[in-house]
Amino acid sequence: MQDIRATVAPEFERVNQLIVDQLHSDVAMVENVGHYIVDAGGKRMRPLLVLLSASALGGCSEQHIKFAATVEFIHTATLLHDDVVDISALRRGRPTANAEFGNAPSVLVGDFLYTRAFQLMVQLDNMTLLDHMADTTNTIAEGEVLQLVRAGNPDTTESQYLDVITRKTAILFAAGCHGAAALSSATPEVRQALHDFGLHLGIAFQMVDDILDYDGDPQAMGKNVGDDLTEGKVTLPLIRALEIGSAEEKTLIRSAIIEKSATHLDEIVAAVSNCGALDFAREKALKHRDIAKEKLEQLPQNDARDALAALLERSVDRDH
């Protein structure tokens, strides 16, 4: 990731500084919670995608910097709300904001970050982009609700799972890439290519995240293995195991999903691995990676395009 960020290092630093500046508030709790989650770090993949997409198309303007910060604020707001809904206690190796400050402050500061994002968007004075991001944010919210509704349902299908992760995760990746192209006045074809690149990268990224919940290193991930199971999230490894596992494995997994329990986590981890469900999910993620890679061919050949390709590979070949 360090080598990838180096391609747009000055711009990346400007985005980070803008994020810090925009967290300013007369209300101390807003700054405290905001800085707590932003300072936790993370991959900053979404703003990085904005900057690399812009650089691949000729360079980053001040508008791209503001847009990259906007995308990160939207993402950060979803994290705050997600952790409250999921009753998560650990993210990026330390207590979540809701564990540290409580649910109410986390929800309300999440609202602050959403509104701050749209204050930044208004400054771009681009109604088409504002309209697109409003639709994107609405779609993310729908994805969160769909995931909540389907939690604890072992009959969730692969297409329903794909619908949720597209809305909840991939759509913001797509919007970041598409928005960068729009601000660069790229052709409709290039805008669509970057949108599709971001979308399939986001799908692959989330699929790998879901695999790591049963096959990852807790220390590297900064969260507990099996968290999805305790939240009743029916992800691709479980869906596949319910299709091809033994009768005993299916019964065990169905029960764990319905009860939202990780009591038998070790047996379930063994089941999704032994029956080939994790390998199946990896193959699916690699197919989306390959689709995303094809979309990059519509961009000029340069260091930024190479960095986008490297970021794509890093998204599927990781342990956290």
Secondary structure, DSSP 8 states (H G I E B T S, - for coil): -HHHHHTTHHHHHHHHHHHHHHT--SSHHHHHHHHHHHTT----HHHHHHHHHHHHTT---HHHHHHHHHHHHHHHHHHHHHHHHHT--EETTEE-HHHHH-HHHHHHHHHHHHHHHHHHHHHTT-HHHHHHHHHHHHHHHHHHHHHHHHTT-TT--HHHHHHHHIIIIIHHHHHHHHHHHHHTT--HHHHHHHHHHHHHHHHHHHHHHHHHHHHS-HHHHTS-TTHHHHTT---HHHHHHHHHS-HHHHHHHHHHHHHT--TTHHHHHHHHHHTTHHHHHHHHHHHHHHHHHHHGGGS-SSHHHHHHHHHHHHHHS---
